[in-house]
Amino acid sequence: MKKENYQNKPGRERKEGYIIVLHYFLKKWVKILGVGPVVLYQELLTYCHKGKYVAWPTIDSLCEQMGIAKTTLLRYQ
């Protein structure tokens, strides 16, 4: 079975990638912030690329990506 190359097809960009999160942040701040806000932070980091330091995703798109309800997300602010 041939594997499709999504990079060559219009409208089918690859969604793979990575973010860098410091070990210090995971070790120290998860205890203070909690798991939910840390996952939100990591999700926001996925929107900051190509030298951008600001992200403006919609609340609905964040909820969809994280698999949580809007009320849950709003508790993390």
N, CA, C, O and CB atoms as a CASP TS submission, in Angstrom:
PFRMAT TS
TARGET T0000
AUTHOR 0000-0000-0000
METHOD Language model
MODEL 1
PARENT N/A
ATOM      1  N   MET     1       0.836  -1.172   0.000  1.00  0.00           N
ATOM      2  CA  MET     1       0.000   0.000   0.000  1.00  0.00           C
ATOM      3  C   MET     1       0.885   1.241   0.000  1.00  0.00           C
ATOM      4  O   MET     1       1.801   1.357   0.814  1.00  0.00           O
ATOM      5  CB  MET     1      -0.953  -0.005   1.209  1.00  0.00           C
ATOM      6  N   LYS     2       0.613   2.151  -0.900  1.00  0.00           N
ATOM      7  CA  LYS     2       1.430   3.347  -1.043  1.00  0.00           C
ATOM      8  C   LYS     2       0.997   4.418  -0.042  1.00  0.00           C
ATOM      9  O   LYS     2      -0.194   4.692   0.113  1.00  0.00           O
ATOM     10  CB  LYS     2       1.342   3.887  -2.478  1.00  0.00           C
ATOM     11  N   LYS     3       1.970   5.015   0.630  1.00  0.00           N
ATOM     12  CA  LYS     3       1.699   6.082   1.587  1.00  0.00           C
ATOM     13  C   LYS     3       1.573   7.404   0.833  1.00  0.00           C
ATOM     14  O   LYS     3       2.413   7.731  -0.006  1.00  0.00           O
ATOM     15  CB  LYS     3       2.819   6.164   2.668  1.00  0.00           C
ATOM     16  N   GLU     4       0.513   8.161   1.139  1.00  0.00           N
ATOM     17  CA  GLU     4       0.302   9.431   0.457  1.00  0.00           C
ATOM     18  C   GLU     4       1.254  10.497   0.985  1.00  0.00           C
ATOM     19  O   GLU     4       1.553  10.547   2.178  1.00  0.00           O
ATOM     20  CB  GLU     4      -1.147   9.889   0.621  1.00  0.00           C
ATOM     21  N   ASN     5       1.717  11.332   0.094  1.00  0.00           N
ATOM     22  CA  ASN     5       2.545  12.469   0.470  1.00  0.00           C
ATOM     23  C   ASN     5       1.641  13.702   0.510  1.00  0.00           C
ATOM     24  O   ASN     5       1.344  14.286  -0.532  1.00  0.00           O
ATOM     25  CB  ASN     5       3.747  12.666  -0.530  1.00  0.00           C
ATOM     26  N   TYR     6       1.203  14.099   1.709  1.00  0.00           N
ATOM     27  CA  TYR     6       0.259  15.192   1.864  1.00  0.00           C
ATOM     28  C   TYR     6       0.852  16.550   1.523  1.00  0.00           C
ATOM     29  O   TYR     6       0.108  17.493   1.255  1.00  0.00           O
ATOM     30  CB  TYR     6      -0.259  15.212   3.261  1.00  0.00           C
ATOM     31  N   GLN     7       2.153  16.668   1.527  1.00  0.00           N
ATOM     32  CA  GLN     7       2.763  17.965   1.250  1.00  0.00           C
ATOM     33  C   GLN     7       2.591  18.370  -0.211  1.00  0.00           C
ATOM     34  O   GLN     7       2.643  19.559  -0.523  1.00  0.00           O
ATOM     35  CB  GLN     7       4.242  17.937   1.609  1.00  0.00           C
ATOM     36  N   ASN     8       2.391  17.429  -1.096  1.00  0.00           N
ATOM     37  CA  ASN     8       2.276  17.744  -2.508  1.00  0.00           C
ATOM     38  C   ASN     8       0.841  17.973  -2.957  1.00  0.00           C
ATOM     39  O   ASN     8       0.618  18.327  -4.115  1.00  0.00           O
ATOM     40  CB  ASN     8       2.881  16.647  -3.316  1.00  0.00           C
ATOM     41  N   LYS     9      -0.131  17.784  -2.089  1.00  0.00           N
ATOM     42  CA  LYS     9      -1.524  17.942  -2.473  1.00  0.00           C
ATOM     43  C   LYS     9      -2.065  19.250  -1.907  1.00  0.00           C
ATOM     44  O   LYS     9      -1.938  19.505  -0.709  1.00  0.00           O
ATOM     45  CB  LYS     9      -2.369  16.744  -1.986  1.00  0.00           C
ATOM     46  N   PRO    10      -2.668  20.082  -2.758  1.00  0.00           N
ATOM     47  CA  PRO    10      -3.221  21.343  -2.263  1.00  0.00           C
ATOM     48  C   PRO    10      -4.332  21.089  -1.248  1.00  0.00           C
ATOM     49  O   PRO    10      -5.168  20.205  -1.436  1.00  0.00           O
ATOM     50  CB  PRO    10      -3.753  22.190  -3.427  1.00  0.00           C
ATOM     51  N   GLY    11      -4.329  21.869  -0.180  1.00  0.00           N
ATOM     52  CA  GLY    11      -5.357  21.746   0.841  1.00  0.00           C
ATOM     53  C   GLY    11      -5.153  20.595   1.808  1.00  0.00           C
ATOM     54  O   GLY    11      -5.993  20.381   2.682  1.00  0.00           O
ATOM     55  N   ARG    12      -4.063  19.845   1.681  1.00  0.00           N
ATOM     56  CA  ARG    12      -3.814  18.697   2.560  1.00  0.00           C
ATOM     57  C   ARG    12      -2.439  18.838   3.198  1.00  0.00           C
ATOM     58  O   ARG    12      -1.594  17.950   3.084  1.00  0.00           O
ATOM     59  CB  ARG    12      -3.917  17.358   1.775  1.00  0.00           C
ATOM     60  N   GLU    13      -2.230  19.958   3.866  1.00  0.00           N
ATOM     61  CA  GLU    13      -0.942  20.191   4.509  1.00  0.00           C
ATOM     62  C   GLU    13      -0.769  19.246   5.685  1.00  0.00           C
ATOM     63  O   GLU    13      -1.743  18.791   6.284  1.00  0.00           O
ATOM     64  CB  GLU    13      -0.819  21.653   4.973  1.00  0.00           C
ATOM     65  N   ARG    14       0.470  18.961   6.003  1.00  0.00           N
ATOM     66  CA  ARG    14       0.763  18.087   7.146  1.00  0.00           C
ATOM     67  C   ARG    14       0.509  18.841   8.435  1.00  0.00           C
ATOM     68  O   ARG    14       0.802  20.033   8.534  1.00  0.00           O
ATOM     69  CB  ARG    14       2.225  17.573   7.099  1.00  0.00           C
ATOM     70  N   LYS    15      -0.025  18.161   9.405  1.00  0.00           N
ATOM     71  CA  LYS    15      -0.325  18.759  10.700  1.00  0.00           C
ATOM     72  C   LYS    15       0.676  18.314  11.755  1.00  0.00           C
ATOM     73  O   LYS    15       0.489  18.585  12.941  1.00  0.00           O
ATOM     74  CB  LYS    15      -1.741  18.399  11.136  1.00  0.00           C
ATOM     75  N   GLU    16       1.728  17.638  11.339  1.00  0.00           N
ATOM     76  CA  GLU    16       2.728  17.161  12.285  1.00  0.00           C
ATOM     77  C   GLU    16       3.690  18.287  12.624  1.00  0.00           C
ATOM     78  O   GLU    16       3.846  19.240  11.860  1.00  0.00           O
ATOM     79  CB  GLU    16       3.491  15.947  11.715  1.00  0.00           C
ATOM     80  N   GLY    17       4.318  18.168  13.754  1.00  0.00           N
ATOM     81  CA  GLY    17       5.296  19.156  14.166  1.00  0.00           C
ATOM     82  C   GLY    17       5.684  18.915  15.605  1.00  0.00           C
ATOM     83  O   GLY    17       5.378  17.871  16.181  1.00  0.00           O
ATOM     84  N   TYR    18       6.351  19.878  16.172  1.00  0.00           N
ATOM     85  CA  TYR    18       6.749  19.737  17.564  1.00  0.00           C
ATOM     86  C   TYR    18       6.850  21.124  18.188  1.00  0.00           C
ATOM     87  O   TYR    18       6.953  22.137  17.497  1.00  0.00           O
ATOM     88  CB  TYR    18       8.098  18.971  17.686  1.00  0.00           C
ATOM     89  N   ILE    19       6.816  21.135  19.507  1.00  0.00           N
ATOM     90  CA  ILE    19       7.053  22.355  20.266  1.00  0.00           C
ATOM     91  C   ILE    19       8.137  22.048  21.288  1.00  0.00           C
ATOM     92  O   ILE    19       8.345  20.894  21.663  1.00  0.00           O
ATOM     93  CB  ILE    19       5.738  22.875  20.958  1.00  0.00           C
ATOM     94  N   ILE    20       8.808  23.071  21.723  1.00  0.00           N
ATOM     95  CA  ILE    20       9.847  22.892  22.732  1.00  0.00           C
ATOM     96  C   ILE    20       9.327  23.468  24.044  1.00  0.00           C
ATOM     97  O   ILE    20       8.986  24.648  24.132  1.00  0.00           O
ATOM     98  CB  ILE    20      11.192  23.578  22.300  1.00  0.00           C
ATOM     99  N   VAL    21       9.276  22.617  25.050  1.00  0.00           N
ATOM    100  CA  VAL    21       8.860  23.034  26.389  1.00  0.00           C
ATOM    101  C   VAL    21      10.004  22.691  27.332  1.00  0.00           C
ATOM    102  O   VAL    21      10.460  21.549  27.381  1.00  0.00           O
ATOM    103  CB  VAL    21       7.507  22.336  26.834  1.00  0.00           C
ATOM    104  N   LEU    22      10.455  23.675  28.067  1.00  0.00           N
ATOM    105  CA  LEU    22      11.576  23.455  28.972  1.00  0.00           C
ATOM    106  C   LEU    22      11.216  22.483  30.087  1.00  0.00           C
ATOM    107  O   LEU    22      10.098  22.489  30.603  1.00  0.00           O
ATOM    108  CB  LEU    22      12.037  24.775  29.565  1.00  0.00           C
ATOM    109  N   HIS    23      12.175  21.657  30.444  1.00  0.00           N
ATOM    110  CA  HIS    23      11.989  20.699  31.532  1.00  0.00           C
ATOM    111  C   HIS    23      11.633  21.429  32.822  1.00  0.00           C
ATOM    112  O   HIS    23      10.796  20.956  33.591  1.00  0.00           O
ATOM    113  CB  HIS    23      13.259  19.848  31.730  1.00  0.00           C
ATOM    114  N   TYR    24      12.258  22.570  33.062  1.00  0.00           N
ATOM    115  CA  TYR    24      11.971  23.378  34.250  1.00  0.00           C
ATOM    116  C   TYR    24      10.487  23.726  34.324  1.00  0.00           C
ATOM    117  O   TYR    24       9.870  23.637  35.386  1.00  0.00           O
ATOM    118  CB  TYR    24      12.817  24.664  34.246  1.00  0.00           C
ATOM    119  N   PHE    25       9.921  24.123  33.186  1.00  0.00           N
ATOM    120  CA  PHE    25       8.500  24.483  33.158  1.00  0.00           C
ATOM    121  C   PHE    25       7.633  23.300  33.559  1.00  0.00           C
ATOM    122  O   PHE    25       6.725  23.439  34.380  1.00  0.00           O
ATOM    123  CB  PHE    25       8.096  24.980  31.764  1.00  0.00           C
ATOM    124  N   LEU    26       7.911  22.143  32.984  1.00  0.00           N
ATOM    125  CA  LEU    26       7.115  20.958  33.310  1.00  0.00           C
ATOM    126  C   LEU    26       7.317  20.526  34.755  1.00  0.00           C
ATOM    127  O   LEU    26       6.363  20.123  35.421  1.00  0.00           O
ATOM    128  CB  LEU    26       7.470  19.811  32.374  1.00  0.00           C
ATOM    129  N   LYS    27       8.534  20.605  35.238  1.00  0.00           N
ATOM    130  CA  LYS    27       8.857  20.134  36.589  1.00  0.00           C
ATOM    131  C   LYS    27       8.289  21.055  37.673  1.00  0.00           C
ATOM    132  O   LYS    27       7.774  20.579  38.684  1.00  0.00           O
ATOM    133  CB  LYS    27      10.370  20.021  36.752  1.00  0.00           C
ATOM    134  N   LYS    28       8.383  22.359  37.464  1.00  0.00           N
ATOM    135  CA  LYS    28       8.006  23.321  38.504  1.00  0.00           C
ATOM    136  C   LYS    28       6.594  23.888  38.339  1.00  0.00           C
ATOM    137  O   LYS    28       5.841  23.963  39.310  1.00  0.00           O
ATOM    138  CB  LYS    28       8.991  24.452  38.517  1.00  0.00           C
ATOM    139  N   TRP    29       6.233  24.286  37.117  1.00  0.00           N
ATOM    140  CA  TRP    29       4.993  25.024  36.929  1.00  0.00           C
ATOM    141  C   TRP    29       3.747  24.157  36.851  1.00  0.00           C
ATOM    142  O   TRP    29       2.653  24.656  37.115  1.00  0.00           O
ATOM    143  CB  TRP    29       5.092  25.832  35.702  1.00  0.00           C
ATOM    144  N   VAL    30       3.862  22.894  36.503  1.00  0.00           N
ATOM    145  CA  VAL    30       2.683  22.025  36.480  1.00  0.00           C
ATOM    146  C   VAL    30       2.099  21.914  37.883  1.00  0.00           C
ATOM    147  O   VAL    30       0.879  21.887  38.048  1.00  0.00           O
ATOM    148  CB  VAL    30       3.041  20.619  35.929  1.00  0.00           C
ATOM    149  N   LYS    31       2.956  21.850  38.886  1.00  0.00           N
ATOM    150  CA  LYS    31       2.484  21.771  40.275  1.00  0.00           C
ATOM    151  C   LYS    31       1.738  23.035  40.680  1.00  0.00           C
ATOM    152  O   LYS    31       0.794  22.975  41.468  1.00  0.00           O
ATOM    153  CB  LYS    31       3.661  21.534  41.226  1.00  0.00           C
ATOM    154  N   ILE    32       2.152  24.164  40.153  1.00  0.00           N
ATOM    155  CA  ILE    32       1.548  25.443  40.525  1.00  0.00           C
ATOM    156  C   ILE    32       0.284  25.720  39.709  1.00  0.00           C
ATOM    157  O   ILE    32      -0.755  26.073  40.267  1.00  0.00           O
ATOM    158  CB  ILE    32       2.557  26.581  40.333  1.00  0.00           C
ATOM    159  N   LEU    33       0.377  25.560  38.386  1.00  0.00           N
ATOM    160  CA  LEU    33      -0.739  25.893  37.503  1.00  0.00           C
ATOM    161  C   LEU    33      -1.785  24.791  37.399  1.00  0.00           C
ATOM    162  O   LEU    33      -2.981  25.067  37.312  1.00  0.00           O
ATOM    163  CB  LEU    33      -0.221  26.209  36.137  1.00  0.00           C
ATOM    164  N   GLY    34      -1.335  23.559  37.408  1.00  0.00           N
ATOM    165  CA  GLY    34      -2.224  22.430  37.166  1.00  0.00           C
ATOM    166  C   GLY    34      -2.063  21.939  35.736  1.00  0.00           C
ATOM    167  O   GLY    34      -1.501  22.635  34.890  1.00  0.00           O
ATOM    168  N   VAL    35      -2.553  20.754  35.476  1.00  0.00           N
ATOM    169  CA  VAL    35      -2.370  20.126  34.167  1.00  0.00           C
ATOM    170  C   VAL    35      -3.148  20.862  33.071  1.00  0.00           C
ATOM    171  O   VAL    35      -2.618  21.078  31.981  1.00  0.00           O
ATOM    172  CB  VAL    35      -2.807  18.661  34.222  1.00  0.00           C
ATOM    173  N   GLY    36      -4.383  21.245  33.346  1.00  0.00           N
ATOM    174  CA  GLY    36      -5.217  21.905  32.332  1.00  0.00           C
ATOM    175  C   GLY    36      -4.592  23.163  31.760  1.00  0.00           C
ATOM    176  O   GLY    36      -4.459  23.272  30.541  1.00  0.00           O
ATOM    177  N   PRO    37      -4.203  24.119  32.594  1.00  0.00           N
ATOM    178  CA  PRO    37      -3.571  25.325  32.068  1.00  0.00           C
ATOM    179  C   PRO    37      -2.257  25.051  31.330  1.00  0.00           C
ATOM    180  O   PRO    37      -1.926  25.759  30.378  1.00  0.00           O
ATOM    181  CB  PRO    37      -3.319  26.288  33.193  1.00  0.00           C
ATOM    182  N   VAL    38      -1.520  24.048  31.753  1.00  0.00           N
ATOM    183  CA  VAL    38      -0.268  23.712  31.066  1.00  0.00           C
ATOM    184  C   VAL    38      -0.559  23.165  29.669  1.00  0.00           C
ATOM    185  O   VAL    38       0.144  23.501  28.716  1.00  0.00           O
ATOM    186  CB  VAL    38       0.545  22.682  31.887  1.00  0.00           C
ATOM    187  N   VAL    39      -1.576  22.335  29.541  1.00  0.00           N
ATOM    188  CA  VAL    39      -1.953  21.817  28.219  1.00  0.00           C
ATOM    189  C   VAL    39      -2.445  22.965  27.338  1.00  0.00           C
ATOM    190  O   VAL    39      -2.157  22.991  26.141  1.00  0.00           O
ATOM    191  CB  VAL    39      -3.052  20.715  28.345  1.00  0.00           C
ATOM    192  N   LEU    40      -3.181  23.910  27.913  1.00  0.00           N
ATOM    193  CA  LEU    40      -3.615  25.089  27.161  1.00  0.00           C
ATOM    194  C   LEU    40      -2.403  25.874  26.670  1.00  0.00           C
ATOM    195  O   LEU    40      -2.370  26.298  25.515  1.00  0.00           O
ATOM    196  CB  LEU    40      -4.524  25.990  28.030  1.00  0.00           C
ATOM    197  N   TYR    41      -1.420  26.071  27.522  1.00  0.00           N
ATOM    198  CA  TYR    41      -0.189  26.766  27.139  1.00  0.00           C
ATOM    199  C   TYR    41       0.496  26.049  25.976  1.00  0.00           C
ATOM    200  O   TYR    41       0.940  26.684  25.020  1.00  0.00           O
ATOM    201  CB  TYR    41       0.771  26.866  28.341  1.00  0.00           C
ATOM    202  N   GLN    42       0.576  24.735  26.067  1.00  0.00           N
ATOM    203  CA  GLN    42       1.211  23.968  24.999  1.00  0.00           C
ATOM    204  C   GLN    42       0.412  24.077  23.702  1.00  0.00           C
ATOM    205  O   GLN    42       0.995  24.152  22.620  1.00  0.00           O
ATOM    206  CB  GLN    42       1.356  22.496  25.410  1.00  0.00           C
ATOM    207  N   GLU    43      -0.896  24.086  23.800  1.00  0.00           N
ATOM    208  CA  GLU    43      -1.723  24.245  22.599  1.00  0.00           C
ATOM    209  C   GLU    43      -1.508  25.623  21.986  1.00  0.00           C
ATOM    210  O   GLU    43      -1.425  25.751  20.765  1.00  0.00           O
ATOM    211  CB  GLU    43      -3.217  24.035  22.933  1.00  0.00           C
ATOM    212  N   LEU    44      -1.417  26.647  22.818  1.00  0.00           N
ATOM    213  CA  LEU    44      -1.149  27.995  22.304  1.00  0.00           C
ATOM    214  C   LEU    44       0.217  28.071  21.631  1.00  0.00           C
ATOM    215  O   LEU    44       0.385  28.788  20.644  1.00  0.00           O
ATOM    216  CB  LEU    44      -1.230  29.023  23.435  1.00  0.00           C
ATOM    217  N   LEU    45       1.193  27.338  22.159  1.00  0.00           N
ATOM    218  CA  LEU    45       2.521  27.319  21.536  1.00  0.00           C
ATOM    219  C   LEU    45       2.474  26.777  20.112  1.00  0.00           C
ATOM    220  O   LEU    45       3.290  27.168  19.277  1.00  0.00           O
ATOM    221  CB  LEU    45       3.482  26.482  22.373  1.00  0.00           C
ATOM    222  N   THR    46       1.532  25.883  19.823  1.00  0.00           N
ATOM    223  CA  THR    46       1.456  25.327  18.470  1.00  0.00           C
ATOM    224  C   THR    46       1.019  26.371  17.451  1.00  0.00           C
ATOM    225  O   THR    46       1.225  26.185  16.251  1.00  0.00           O
ATOM    226  CB  THR    46       0.495  24.148  18.440  1.00  0.00           C
ATOM    227  N   TYR    47       0.421  27.464  17.909  1.00  0.00           N
ATOM    228  CA  TYR    47       0.010  28.537  17.010  1.00  0.00           C
ATOM    229  C   TYR    47       1.124  29.550  16.783  1.00  0.00           C
ATOM    230  O   TYR    47       1.030  30.362  15.863  1.00  0.00           O
ATOM    231  CB  TYR    47      -1.216  29.238  17.561  1.00  0.00           C
ATOM    232  N   CYS    48       2.164  29.523  17.589  1.00  0.00           N
ATOM    233  CA  CYS    48       3.278  30.470  17.467  1.00  0.00           C
ATOM    234  C   CYS    48       4.398  29.808  16.674  1.00  0.00           C
ATOM    235  O   CYS    48       5.127  28.967  17.200  1.00  0.00           O
ATOM    236  CB  CYS    48       3.789  30.931  18.874  1.00  0.00           C
ATOM    237  N   HIS    49       4.528  30.181  15.440  1.00  0.00           N
ATOM    238  CA  HIS    49       5.586  29.624  14.604  1.00  0.00           C
ATOM    239  C   HIS    49       6.072  30.697  13.639  1.00  0.00           C
ATOM    240  O   HIS    49       5.466  31.763  13.522  1.00  0.00           O
ATOM    241  CB  HIS    49       5.089  28.368  13.830  1.00  0.00           C
ATOM    242  N   LYS    50       7.130  30.416  12.975  1.00  0.00           N
ATOM    243  CA  LYS    50       7.754  31.337  12.022  1.00  0.00           C
ATOM    244  C   LYS    50       8.110  32.668  12.678  1.00  0.00           C
ATOM    245  O   LYS    50       7.900  33.734  12.100  1.00  0.00           O
ATOM    246  CB  LYS    50       6.825  31.577  10.834  1.00  0.00           C
ATOM    247  N   GLY    51       8.654  32.590  13.898  1.00  0.00           N
ATOM    248  CA  GLY    51       9.115  33.793  14.566  1.00  0.00           C
ATOM    249  C   GLY    51       8.025  34.612  15.237  1.00  0.00           C
ATOM    250  O   GLY    51       8.298  35.703  15.738  1.00  0.00           O
ATOM    251  N   LYS    52       6.779  34.104  15.258  1.00  0.00           N
ATOM    252  CA  LYS    52       5.693  34.829  15.917  1.00  0.00           C
ATOM    253  C   LYS    52       5.706  34.507  17.409  1.00  0.00           C
ATOM    254  O   LYS    52       5.968  33.373  17.809  1.00  0.00           O
ATOM    255  CB  LYS    52       4.316  34.467  15.287  1.00  0.00           C
ATOM    256  N   TYR    53       5.426  35.498  18.207  1.00  0.00           N
ATOM    257  CA  TYR    53       5.357  35.310  19.648  1.00  0.00           C
ATOM    258  C   TYR    53       3.951  35.576  20.181  1.00  0.00           C
ATOM    259  O   TYR    53       3.739  35.640  21.392  1.00  0.00           O
ATOM    260  CB  TYR    53       6.360  36.218  20.344  1.00  0.00           C
ATOM    261  N   VAL    54       3.000  35.730  19.272  1.00  0.00           N
ATOM    262  CA  VAL    54       1.623  35.998  19.654  1.00  0.00           C
ATOM    263  C   VAL    54       0.723  35.010  18.924  1.00  0.00           C
ATOM    264  O   VAL    54       0.984  34.656  17.774  1.00  0.00           O
ATOM    265  CB  VAL    54       1.222  37.469  19.333  1.00  0.00           C
ATOM    266  N   ALA    55      -0.329  34.570  19.590  1.00  0.00           N
ATOM    267  CA  ALA    55      -1.281  33.644  18.976  1.00  0.00           C
ATOM    268  C   ALA    55      -2.696  34.131  19.257  1.00  0.00           C
ATOM    269  O   ALA    55      -3.000  34.557  20.371  1.00  0.00           O
ATOM    270  CB  ALA    55      -1.079  32.193  19.508  1.00  0.00           C
ATOM    271  N   TRP    56      -3.562  34.067  18.248  1.00  0.00           N
ATOM    272  CA  TRP    56      -4.937  34.507  18.405  1.00  0.00           C
ATOM    273  C   TRP    56      -5.921  33.440  17.939  1.00  0.00           C
ATOM    274  O   TRP    56      -6.777  33.740  17.107  1.00  0.00           O
ATOM    275  CB  TRP    56      -5.163  35.797  17.639  1.00  0.00           C
ATOM    276  N   PRO    57      -5.838  32.227  18.430  1.00  0.00           N
ATOM    277  CA  PRO    57      -6.830  31.223  18.032  1.00  0.00           C
ATOM    278  C   PRO    57      -8.172  31.525  18.706  1.00  0.00           C
ATOM    279  O   PRO    57      -8.220  32.171  19.753  1.00  0.00           O
ATOM    280  CB  PRO    57      -6.344  29.788  18.401  1.00  0.00           C
ATOM    281  N   THR    58      -9.243  31.056  18.100  1.00  0.00           N
ATOM    282  CA  THR    58     -10.551  31.251  18.723  1.00  0.00           C
ATOM    283  C   THR    58     -10.718  30.272  19.875  1.00  0.00           C
ATOM    284  O   THR    58     -10.058  29.233  19.926  1.00  0.00           O
ATOM    285  CB  THR    58     -11.691  31.072  17.687  1.00  0.00           C
ATOM    286  N   ILE    59     -11.594  30.612  20.784  1.00  0.00           N
ATOM    287  CA  ILE    59     -11.878  29.722  21.912  1.00  0.00           C
ATOM    288  C   ILE    59     -12.443  28.407  21.396  1.00  0.00           C
ATOM    289  O   ILE    59     -12.113  27.338  21.908  1.00  0.00           O
ATOM    290  CB  ILE    59     -12.865  30.384  22.908  1.00  0.00           C
ATOM    291  N   ASP    60     -13.296  28.491  20.382  1.00  0.00           N
ATOM    292  CA  ASP    60     -13.884  27.272  19.821  1.00  0.00           C
ATOM    293  C   ASP    60     -12.825  26.347  19.225  1.00  0.00           C
ATOM    294  O   ASP    60     -12.898  25.130  19.395  1.00  0.00           O
ATOM    295  CB  ASP    60     -14.911  27.630  18.755  1.00  0.00           C
ATOM    296  N   SER    61     -11.838  26.922  18.526  1.00  0.00           N
ATOM    297  CA  SER    61     -10.799  26.064  17.937  1.00  0.00           C
ATOM    298  C   SER    61      -9.916  25.445  19.021  1.00  0.00           C
ATOM    299  O   SER    61      -9.490  24.298  18.891  1.00  0.00           O
ATOM    300  CB  SER    61      -9.932  26.869  16.950  1.00  0.00           C
ATOM    301  N   LEU    62      -9.640  26.194  20.083  1.00  0.00           N
ATOM    302  CA  LEU    62      -8.868  25.630  21.196  1.00  0.00           C
ATOM    303  C   LEU    62      -9.631  24.485  21.861  1.00  0.00           C
ATOM    304  O   LEU    62      -9.055  23.441  22.165  1.00  0.00           O
ATOM    305  CB  LEU    62      -8.540  26.722  22.235  1.00  0.00           C
ATOM    306  N   CYS    63     -10.926  24.689  22.082  1.00  0.00           N
ATOM    307  CA  CYS    63     -11.750  23.636  22.696  1.00  0.00           C
ATOM    308  C   CYS    63     -11.770  22.386  21.830  1.00  0.00           C
ATOM    309  O   CYS    63     -11.681  21.268  22.336  1.00  0.00           O
ATOM    310  CB  CYS    63     -13.186  24.137  22.925  1.00  0.00           C
ATOM    311  N   GLU    64     -11.886  22.583  20.524  1.00  0.00           N
ATOM    312  CA  GLU    64     -11.911  21.437  19.609  1.00  0.00           C
ATOM    313  C   GLU    64     -10.581  20.686  19.628  1.00  0.00           C
ATOM    314  O   GLU    64     -10.562  19.456  19.688  1.00  0.00           O
ATOM    315  CB  GLU    64     -12.231  21.900  18.181  1.00  0.00           C
ATOM    316  N   GLN    65      -9.478  21.416  19.578  1.00  0.00           N
ATOM    317  CA  GLN    65      -8.161  20.780  19.571  1.00  0.00           C
ATOM    318  C   GLN    65      -7.862  20.055  20.878  1.00  0.00           C
ATOM    319  O   GLN    65      -7.232  18.998  20.876  1.00  0.00           O
ATOM    320  CB  GLN    65      -7.087  21.815  19.305  1.00  0.00           C
ATOM    321  N   MET    66      -8.317  20.627  22.001  1.00  0.00           N
ATOM    322  CA  MET    66      -8.028  20.042  23.309  1.00  0.00           C
ATOM    323  C   MET    66      -9.067  19.013  23.729  1.00  0.00           C
ATOM    324  O   MET    66      -8.836  18.232  24.652  1.00  0.00           O
ATOM    325  CB  MET    66      -7.944  21.130  24.353  1.00  0.00           C
ATOM    326  N   GLY    67     -10.217  19.011  23.049  1.00  0.00           N
ATOM    327  CA  GLY    67     -11.263  18.057  23.383  1.00  0.00           C
ATOM    328  C   GLY    67     -11.962  18.372  24.701  1.00  0.00           C
ATOM    329  O   GLY    67     -12.319  17.470  25.458  1.00  0.00           O
ATOM    330  N   ILE    68     -12.152  19.667  24.965  1.00  0.00           N
ATOM    331  CA  ILE    68     -12.799  20.077  26.211  1.00  0.00           C
ATOM    332  C   ILE    68     -13.935  21.050  25.906  1.00  0.00           C
ATOM    333  O   ILE    68     -14.027  21.582  24.800  1.00  0.00           O
ATOM    334  CB  ILE    68     -11.773  20.724  27.180  1.00  0.00           C
ATOM    335  N   ALA    69     -14.798  21.276  26.897  1.00  0.00           N
ATOM    336  CA  ALA    69     -15.905  22.214  26.757  1.00  0.00           C
ATOM    337  C   ALA    69     -15.416  23.646  26.961  1.00  0.00           C
ATOM    338  O   ALA    69     -14.377  23.883  27.575  1.00  0.00           O
ATOM    339  CB  ALA    69     -17.026  21.881  27.759  1.00  0.00           C
ATOM    340  N   LYS    70     -16.187  24.590  26.433  1.00  0.00           N
ATOM    341  CA  LYS    70     -15.822  26.001  26.551  1.00  0.00           C
ATOM    342  C   LYS    70     -15.756  26.435  28.019  1.00  0.00           C
ATOM    343  O   LYS    70     -14.877  27.212  28.393  1.00  0.00           O
ATOM    344  CB  LYS    70     -16.827  26.875  25.788  1.00  0.00           C
ATOM    345  N   THR    71     -16.671  25.943  28.846  1.00  0.00           N
ATOM    346  CA  THR    71     -16.661  26.315  30.267  1.00  0.00           C
ATOM    347  C   THR    71     -15.386  25.835  30.959  1.00  0.00           C
ATOM    348  O   THR    71     -14.852  26.517  31.833  1.00  0.00           O
ATOM    349  CB  THR    71     -17.892  25.734  30.980  1.00  0.00           C
ATOM    350  N   THR    72     -14.904  24.663  30.563  1.00  0.00           N
ATOM    351  CA  THR    72     -13.657  24.142  31.135  1.00  0.00           C
ATOM    352  C   THR    72     -12.485  25.022  30.731  1.00  0.00           C
ATOM    353  O   THR    72     -11.644  25.361  31.563  1.00  0.00           O
ATOM    354  CB  THR    72     -13.412  22.686  30.685  1.00  0.00           C
ATOM    355  N   LEU    73     -12.426  25.390  29.462  1.00  0.00           N
ATOM    356  CA  LEU    73     -11.332  26.234  28.975  1.00  0.00           C
ATOM    357  C   LEU    73     -11.326  27.585  29.682  1.00  0.00           C
ATOM    358  O   LEU    73     -10.265  28.091  30.048  1.00  0.00           O
ATOM    359  CB  LEU    73     -11.445  26.435  27.458  1.00  0.00           C
ATOM    360  N   LEU    74     -12.490  28.163  29.872  1.00  0.00           N
ATOM    361  CA  LEU    74     -12.562  29.480  30.503  1.00  0.00           C
ATOM    362  C   LEU    74     -12.132  29.447  31.965  1.00  0.00           C
ATOM    363  O   LEU    74     -11.748  30.480  32.514  1.00  0.00           O
ATOM    364  CB  LEU    74     -13.970  30.027  30.399  1.00  0.00           C
ATOM    365  N   ARG    75     -12.189  28.295  32.597  1.00  0.00           N
ATOM    366  CA  ARG    75     -11.697  28.171  33.975  1.00  0.00           C
ATOM    367  C   ARG    75     -10.174  28.280  34.045  1.00  0.00           C
ATOM    368  O   ARG    75      -9.627  28.577  35.106  1.00  0.00           O
ATOM    369  CB  ARG    75     -12.148  26.840  34.579  1.00  0.00           C
ATOM    370  N   TYR    76      -9.492  28.044  32.939  1.00  0.00           N
ATOM    371  CA  TYR    76      -8.026  28.044  32.924  1.00  0.00           C
ATOM    372  C   TYR    76      -7.418  29.436  32.842  1.00  0.00           C
ATOM    373  O   TYR    76      -6.202  29.575  32.974  1.00  0.00           O
ATOM    374  CB  TYR    76      -7.535  27.226  31.771  1.00  0.00           C
ATOM    375  N   GLN    77      -8.231  30.476  32.625  1.00  0.00           N
ATOM    376  CA  GLN    77      -7.640  31.810  32.465  1.00  0.00           C
ATOM    377  C   GLN    77      -7.174  32.409  33.758  1.00  0.00           C
ATOM    378  O   GLN    77      -6.657  33.527  33.769  1.00  0.00           O
ATOM    379  CB  GLN    77      -8.617  32.733  31.832  1.00  0.00           C
TER
END
